[in-house]
């Protein structure tokens, strides 16, 4: 499981879960985005984050105007294999990778 954590303009912290039950999200201003954020620095369809069948998280820039940054580097596509600082336009988010719970 992974959590995308960001702060809204009013200072409220928001956690958005990406896991097997919600494995593929688009982020942007469009109502068709699972993670719709009304921020003018975001494109309508800004980025995609998904969990593949092998349990690997991916991040893709959907040809956004203001770009996608991962840990200070501008990316087109990358694998998220640990905690990361993500930037979409002017919006910063934390990608927090949670280890699976042990059932014993």
Secondary structure, 3 states (H helix, E strand, C coil): CEEEEEECCCCCEEEEEEECCECEEEEECCCCCCEECCCCCCCCCCEEEEECCCCCEEEEECCCCCCEEECCEEECEEEECCCEEEEECCEEEEEEECCCCCCC
